[in-house]
Amino acid sequence: MSIAPGNMIISSRRILTMDATSRVAAGSVVVRDGRISQVLPAGAALPADLAVTDVGDRPVLPGFVDPHVHVEMAATAMWGAVDCHTPPCGSIEELIEQLRTHAHLREQRGGWLVGQGGLFAGRRFAEQRLPTREDLDRISTTFPVAVRFGAHVTVVNTHALSLVDVDSLPESGDAYIGRDAAGRPTGELHELFYALPIPAMTDAELFEAVEETAERYLTRYGVTTAGEITNTMTGVRRLSELAGTGRLPASVDAFVWAPGTLPLDELFVRRRAGRLDDPANPAFRYRGIKIFVDGGFSAAGAAVLRPYAQLRDGVPQSGRIAYDAGDLADLIRTTDDLGLQLTAHVNGERAQRELCQAAVQARGGAGNGQLPVRLEHAGNVLTDDVTLDHWHRAGAVPVPQAGFIYTMGSFIPESMGGYARPAMFRFRDLIDQGWRVCSSSDGAGSELLQFNPLFGVQCAVTRRSCVGQEVNPDQRITVLEALAMHTSSSATAMGLADRGSIEPGKRADLVVLASDPRDVAPDAISTIGVDTVLVNGTVVRSYR
């Protein structure tokens, strides 16, 4: 009997439906034409015309949904780069050895040996500092070495410094050149990686890197729907070609970063002229735009309600807002008219309130039938519950990042002040108050662990930071609640009613895990492997 793709039955003693009841049951999922037609209990008669795959005790879940990820940015960061994250590098000595071992990779980067490390590495290394140019000179004094830590801080060796006119580099905004007591550059550069004369990737290299990154950090982790925050239109074109194919089975919704990918005016002109419409590929679409309303916590750029603990030139700081209320209201009206969703970086509560007020002004109510405004990073720090009233009045959707508990949970209070400590990642409070809390990876290469949805689950359950500190342990949630953050709730945040749970009528995007996250030690959840990935009821990957 020949059965067309998208028609099958998968049986398990552990079907985690992630529906409104978070039901876990033994039974079978019946798939016809790529959709779930029935969810039958164990022992029920099964349709005779479909083949049955029985996975036993291995759990079946809906495919993971990542509403905010940077595939192209990660591809660019990791192409030809040495992995200098922690792990594998727990010290400067291990970093140096890692770079020496992989020095051949400089052939891919025009002679530059480039390393990519993680955020707050200076706090995570055994030496409790970042390397200096003298440290990197131990690798070579005859070719340039540059190591990025996250996306904002770079350390270079002496040879690399000799290739740059340091005195001509701008030191405005967050840009900074580290100097010793004698005024000599230490090799530490902030927001200046772009100024290094490292040859740009060719289109062919970018295409290859995007495909490899999507396989390694989306498909391999069971992500079947991704909200890509774009980097370049070349990268977008590649994703539009790959989405839904054997090389990238996931669906991709693109949020065009403005002005980084396209200036706002040009983006709107292209949309009105039909040059930013969805291609013929049904697995790819232009979903919305991404803007930055404020900055980050570490540089005191997030627009917060109280001044930061750290001063700048002796002056208290409360962050910055890049748009005034009128401009934001106009922007929301325009995106509504063009059928786009506004996704906004709003780390600080002051920025969140400003955007929500603009949304109410533009729409006259909570959404007014439009796609909800997305508040990227809202919910990571919530110091005043009045902010929730602003979210509610605007019908806005908070999109926090559970993985940030690990990455920056121990460091935010150092910047904001001790009052922020009990305000971080209040997932228990939000869920108990009825909020549909989702989570995104915000994966961009700075912290590779974050791409794995099960790592986000682990962080929400253990509340453990990268330095071993428990971050507000009273805000722990259950494994099932954390799984919902990465499936059904994330689908809701993206406005995708046809996926995120195992229910009749939904798309048959499914994953089979090697073991049940509820049964392993909480700090081992992220080590669980994805055995099988199904998209539209067809097996697209089997890693077993």
N, C-alpha and C positions, 0 to 999 in steps of 0.2 A: 504494500500500500504506500503510495507516494503522498506525503503531506507537505503542503506549501509552507514556506517560512512564516512565522508569526502565528502558527497554530500548534498548540501543544498543551500538555498538562504537567505541572510540576508539583510533586507531593513532598511534604515535610512534616515532621512531628513538631516543628517550631516555626509556624508562620507568624511573623511579627507584622501585623497589618498596618500599624501606625495610623489608623483611622481615628475618629473622634473618641473611641473607647480604648484605644491602645491595646486591642485584643491580641493575645498570643494563643494560638490554637494549633492542634494537629489537623491536617487536612490537605486539600489540593486546590491549586489555582488553575482554573481552566482558561486558556487563552485562545481567542479566535480573531483572526485578522489583526493581530498586533494589540488587541485590547483584552482586558480581563473581562470575561463574560460571567464567570461564577467563582465563588470561593466556597468550596464544599467541605463539610466536616469529615473527619476520619470515619471510614466505614460506609460513606455514601457511595451509591453507584456512580461510576465515572463514564463519561461519553465513550462509546466504543470506537469512534472514528478518529480518535487522537492518540498519539503516542504518549506514554507516561514516563517521566523521569522522576525517580524517587531518590531524594537526597538524604533520607534518614533523619538523623538528629541535627544535621546542619541547618542553621536558621535561614529562612528566606525573608528578605526585606525589600521594600521599594528601593529603586536606585537612588543613590545620594544626589542631592541638589545643592550646588554651590552657587549662591547668588552673586558672589563678588570675588573674582579671581583674575589674576594677571598672567595668562599663559604666555603671551608674547614677551612681556617684561621679564618673566622668569627664564624664558628661552634665551633672551639676550644676555641676562646676567650670568647664566651657567655655560654658555657656548664657549668651549675651549678654556674654561676656568677650572682652577683647582678647588676642590671642595674643602673649604676652611671653616666650615660650621663647627659648632660645639654641640654634640660630637660631630666629627671624629677628633677635633683638636681641642684638648682641654687645657692647653698651655701654649705659651709663645714658643717653647722648645718643640712641641709637637707640631705647631704651625710651620715652623722652619723646616722640619723634617718632611712634612707633607708637601711643601712647595719644592724642596729639593728632589723628592721622589718623582714628582710630576712635571719637572722642568721642561720636558719635551713638548708639553702642551703649548708652549709659547710659539711653536710653529704655526698654530692655528690663529694666533692673534698678532701677526705681523712682527714677531720677535719679542713681544711683551709677555711676560709671565704674569698672568692675572689670577688672583684668588678671589673667591666669594665667601665671606664669612657672615655670621649672624649678628643680630642686634645686641647691644650691650655686652659685646665680647670683652671689653675691658673689665667688666665686673665678673665675668664668667671664667676667664683664664685664671690659672693658679697664681700667676704673678699679680693679679688684680690691676692690670693696666693693658693698654693697647701696645703693640710693638712700635718701635721707632724706626727711622731710616737706617740707623746703625744695626738694628736687629736684622732688617731685610738685606743689608749689605753682606751679611754672612752667607746669603744665598748666592749673590753675584754682585760684582762691581762693574761688570762688562755688558750686562744687558738690563733693561728696565724691569722692575717688579712693582706691581700695584695690587694691593689687597683691599677690597671693599668690605666694610662691615655694615650690613644692612644696605640701604640705598643712599645713605647720606654722608657717611664717613669713609674716607679712603686713606690708606697709609702707603707711601711709596719709598723706594730706596733712593740712594744718592744719584745713581745713574738716571733714574726717571726724572728726578728734580732738575738734572742738567739739561733735559730736553724741553723744559718748560720755562718760560719767562715769568718767574714767580712774582716779581714786582709788578707785573702788568695784570695779575689776576684780580678780579673785583672782590672786595670784602664788604659786601652790602647784604642786607637781609640776614639770612642764615649762613652765608658763605664766610669761611674762616680759614686762616692759614696758621697752623701751630708753629710757635717759635720758642726757642730756649731763652735763658736769661740774657744771652748775648745777642738776641735778635735773629739767630740763625734758624731757618726752617727745620722743624723736627721730622718732617715727612708726613705729618697729619694734615689732611685737607677735608674741609666740610663743604658739601654741595658743589664740589669742583671736579668731580670725576670727568665730566664732559670736556674739561679743558685739557685733559691728557691726550697726546697725539696717538691714540690707539686706533689703528685702521678700523673703519666701519665694516660690519658684516655685509657681504654681498646678498642680493635677494635669494640666491640659491642656498646660501648658508642659513639665512633666516628661515626659509621654508623648511629646510631639514631640521633645524633646531626647534621650530614650533611643533612639528610633527612628533619629534622625540619627546618633547616636554609634555605634550598632551597625552601621549601613551603612558609615560612614567608617572605623571602626577594627577591625571584625571581618570583614565580608563582603569589603570592598575589598582586604583583605590575605590573603584565602583561608582564613580561620579558619572551619571548619565545625563545630567543637565547642568550647564555652566553658564553663569552670567559673566562674560568677559569684559573687563574694563580695558578698553583698547589702548594701544600705544602708538601705532602708525597705521595708515591706511593700507600699506603693503602687508602688514601682519593680519589685518582684518580680512583682506582678500584671500590670504592663505587659509584662514580659519573658515571662511565661507565656502571654500572648495573642499575642505577636509570634513566638515561637520556631517555626521550621519553616514559616513563612508566606513569601509573596513579599517581605514587608518585612524579615524577619530569617530567612533560610533556615537558619541554623545551629541545631544542637541546644544547649540550655542546661541545665546541671546547676547547681542553686543550692545554695550553702553559706551557711546563715543565720548572719550575724555576731551573736554573743551576747557582751555584752548590747546592742550597738549597735542592731541591728535589733529584736531581741526579748530580754528577760531570759531566762536559761536556764530558770527554772521555768516561765515562760509558754510558752516554746518546747516544752518537754516535755509540758505539759498539752495544748497544741494538737495535738501529734503523737498522743498517746494517745487524744484525742477524735476523731481523724480530720479535724481542721481544718487539718492541715499535710500532707495527702496530695497525691500527684501529681494534677494536673487531667487532664481527658480528652485534652489535647494530648499526643501521644506524644513530641513533640520537647522537652518540658520536664519536669523532675522535681526534687524536693527530694532532693539527694544527701547532704547532711551539714550540719555546723555548723562555724563558724570562731571560734576563741578566740585571745586574746593571752596567751601564757604569759610573755613578757618584752617589752622595749621595743626601741628602735633604737640603732644604734651612735653616731650623731651626738650624741645627748643622753646618752650613757653609760648607756642603759637596758637594752641587751642583756645578758643574764646570761652573762658570759664567765668563763674559767678563771683569768685573771690580771687584776690591777687595771688600769684604764685609765691611759693616760699623762697625761690631763688630770685635775686635781683639782677637787673641788667644795667650796668653802669650806675649802680646804686639806686636805681629807680624800680618801684614795683611794677610788675607786668600782669596783665589780665588777658593776653592773647589779642588776636586780630580777627576782624571780619572783612572778607574781601568784597562783599556786595552790600549796598544799602537796601532797605526794605522794599523801596519802590522798584529797584532793578530786579530783585528776586520775584516780586509779584508779576512783573512783566515777563520774566523768564518762564514762570509757571504757566501763564496764559499762552505763551507761544508754544511751549512743549505740548500743552493740552490740544491746541489747534492742530498741531502737526502729528498727533497720535503717538507722542513719545512720553516715556516716563522719566521724571527728574530724579536722579540719584545724586545725593549731595554728601560730600565729606563734611561731617559736623561732629568733631570730637567733643567739643565743649558744649555745655548746656546753654550758654548764652547764644551760641550759634544755632543750636537746635530751636530755641524759642523764636529767634529772629526768622528762621526759615518757616516755622509753623505759622507764625503770624502773617507772613507773606502769603502762605498757601490759603489761609482763611480769607485774606483780603482779595486774592485773585479769584477764588472759587465761590466765596460767599457761604461756605459751609464745609463739612468734613468730607472732602472728596468730590461732592457734587456729581457723582457718577464717573469721575475720571480715575485713571490709574493712581494709586496712592503715591504721594511723595515718599521717597525712601531716605531714611536718616542713617547714613553709613557711620558706624561706630557708636551710635547712640545706644545706651545701655551698658557700655563698658565702664563708665563712671557716672553715677547718678547720686548727686549730693543733696538734691532738693526735690521732693516728690511733686512740687508744683510744676516741675518740668513735664510730668506725666499728663497734667491737664492740657498743656500745649500740644503734646502728641495727639491726645484724644480729640481736641477741638479741630485739629487739622486733618484727622483721619490718616495720620502719617504712620509709616511702618519703620520701627527701629531694626537695624541690622548690626548686631554686635558680633564679636569674634571670640568664641570660647577659647581658642588657641592662644589668645593674648594673655590669658591667665598665666600661662607658662612663660611667654616671651617677656612680658613687661609688668606682670602683677606685683613684683617686688620693688619696682623702680618708679612707678607713677607717684607714690606719696613723696618721694624725694624731691620731685619737681613741684607738685601741687601743694604739698604740706600734709601733715598727719591727718587732717580732717578728711582727706580723700580715702584713707585706708578702709573704713567700713562702707564706703560708697562704691567699691569696685565690683563689677560683674555680679550684680544683685539678681541673679537668675531665679533664685527661690522666691524672692519677694515678687518679682514681676509675674511669674507663673501663678503664684497664689492670688494675685490681684486680677487674674484673668487675661493677661497679655499673652499673645501668641508669639513666643520668643523663638526666633530663628538664629542661625549662626552661619557666617561665611568664613572662608579661609583667609581671604585677602592675600593669598599666596602669590609672591612675586620673586621668590628666590632668596629672600633675606632669611627665612626660617623654613627649611624644607619640610620639617615635621608638620607644619600647618596645613599642607595640602591634603593630608589624610583626614577624612571626616571622623574616623575612629579616634584620632588624636584629639580632635575637638571634644568628642564624647568623653574621653579620658580626663581631659582638663576640667570639664564641667562637673565631673563626678569626684575627682580627687582634690581639685582646687590647689594643685601644687605648682609652684613656680620653678623656673630653671635653676634657681639656687637652693631648691629644696624647701622653701617656705610655704606654709599653708596660707592661702589668700582667702580670708573670710570663709572659714569652713562651714559656718552656719548657713551659707548660701549654696551648699551642695544640692544637686538635684539627682533624681534617679537615672539609671541607665536608659530606661524607656523614654523619659522626658528628654534626655540628652540626644537620643536617636531621633526624636521628633524634631528637634532643632535643626537637624541636618537632612530631614526628609520632608514631611508634610508641612511644617511651619515655613521652611525655606521656599517650598513651592508656592505657598500662599503669599509670601513676601514678593515673589516674582509675578504674581497674578496668574499662576498656572494651575487652573482647577483640574486639569486632566492627568495630574501625576502627583507623586509624593506619598501615596498610600496604596494599599492593596485592597481595592474595592471594585465591584462591577462597574464597567464603563471607563475606568482609568486606563491609561497607557500601560502596557505590560513591560515597563522598565523595572527590572528586578536584579538583585544581587543575592548570591549564596555565599555566606561566610563560612570559614573553616570551623569556627566554634561560636558559641553564644556569648556575647559580651557580658551577659548577666552572670555567667558562671566562672569567669576568670578573675584573678586579682585585679582590682581597679587600676593599678598602675601598669597592667599588662594589656589593657584593652587595645591600645594602638598597635600591638604586635599581631593581632588577629589578621590572618590573611583573607583576601577576597578570592574565593574559589572560582566563581562563575559570574559573568556579567551578561545580562540579557537586555536588549533594547527592542522595543516593539515586539516582544515575545520571541525574539530570535537570539540564540546564543552567539554573542560577538567575541567573547574571550572566555577561555577556560584555562585557569592557572593551576589547576589541581595536578 
